[in-house]
Amino acid sequence: MQFGGGNFLRGFADWILQEMNDKGLTDHGVTVVQPTPNGRVDKLAAQDGLYTLCLEGFENGEKVQRRKIIDVLSDFIDPYKQYDKFLSEAANAELEIVISNTTEAGIVLDPSDTDLSVCPKSFPGKLLAFLKARYDHFGGDMSKGLAVIPCELIDHNGDELKRILVELAHMNGMDAEFKEWMTCANHFTNTLVDRIVPGYPHDEAAAVCDKTGFNDINIVKGEVYHLWVLQKDPFVQKIFPADEAGLNIIFADDIDPYKQRKVRILNGSHTAMVPAAYLCGIDTVRGAVEDEDIGRFIRRLVYDEIIPTIGLQTDETYEFASGVFYRFLNPFIRHELMSIALNSTSKFVTRLLPVYNDYRKISGRSPEHILFAFAAMTVFYRGKRGDEAIALNDEKKYLDFWNDLWNLSDPDDIAEKALSAEDIWHQSLNEDDNAEIVGRYIKNISEKGMRSALRDFMGEIE
């Protein structure tokens, strides 16, 4: 069972399942559950789950372009409309694995999920209702537990999901026997995923359909590079032997070093580049990295502020960072900045805030590039690029926060309120002279434009 039918899971996890099936290691089929009211299960169902995956990039120094029809998706459920069908899947004795990607904002505790007779709002709420239905159907049989493999980019994603489920079960007054079954029979696996999957290739879709002879509205495009690191668990390794498929998949005793390096360098630079690059009139990752000003800003952020906070061998980390920039420049991939902009507020918390905190511990001062990125994000959430409205896509509570912020007129007031929002950042960032610095950046960006402000900033730190 898969919570999510978006680009990433279809371009990464479902491809890996396909490879495992094709090599005779498994015979998996996937039931896709739509995690939010707005999703694409109807579009997937309309094609019987079939879609084209286009993998393009460089492999061993050579250009690679591959096309593959993925056929592992077998059933599709919108739990908001088919809640009974969703719960009935819990009785499937052949079900072994749950995979999810509900973005960083998905693994959260929603205190309102206390009526499981109707579809819960949150992903953990849905999973709790599903596990309770499975427990009840099989009478607490310990052999009917599942491997739960989340792909969300948060620290210790499996552990955090398990912790929230336990708390939510307690809030719902569930008995100790069920909670013991949930935590002991099921295996919550910490993971790290890595593949750039920009999604539907609008400019190439017609040509792809001509080649495949398949009128496909669900095409997914991704890079060739992939990495999946999973924490070792004998149960998970037995039923999900992905490391035997000849792919870049690792079962590790400790995934933290892999995760810290990847999330901070690749995802952190993504999150930092989006507001600045987009407000400079740039629309893609490649365009941002190739741009003289944005490219210089992002490289300095990575090498001067991010890498010093990563607890791995410096040479190895520099090599990884170099590879990331090489991947960003992949000529076959058009990775839209606005696709990365989804849930930028929570992404700042998970991807850049740990760097901010560790950098302060090391140096005793705030990282200047991250403060500028914070200011750029603040102006981005004003929702304007020149005369063009920005299609902001974030949780309502965050959109309301930014909207209220921009009812203020003074950049210093905006900076102080933004930095002081402990309910958003889980700490106050209004320390030392951060408010003065960020206020100055916001004023400069608003009055002179992003590019001029960025050049002024880069000059400040020469």
Secondary structure by P-SEA (a helix, b strand, c coil): ccccccccccccaaaaaaaaaaacccbbbbbbbbccccccaaaaaaaccbbbbbbbcccccbbbbbbbbbccccccccccccaaaaaaacccccccbbbbbcccccccccccccccccccccaaaaaaaaaaaaaaaacccccccccccccccccaaaaaaaaaaaaaaaaacccaaaaaaaaccbbbbbbbbbbbccccccccaaaaaaaacccccbbbbbcccbbbbbcccaaaaaacccccccccccccccaaaaaaaaaacaaaaaaaaaaaaaaaccccaaaaaacaaaaaaaaaaaaccccccccccaaaaaaaaaaaaaaaacccccccccccccaaaaaaaaccaaaaaaaaaacccccaaaaaaaaaaaaaaccccccccccccccaaaaaaaaaaaccccaaaaaaaaaaccccccccccccaaaaaaaaaaaaaacccaaaaaaaaaaaac
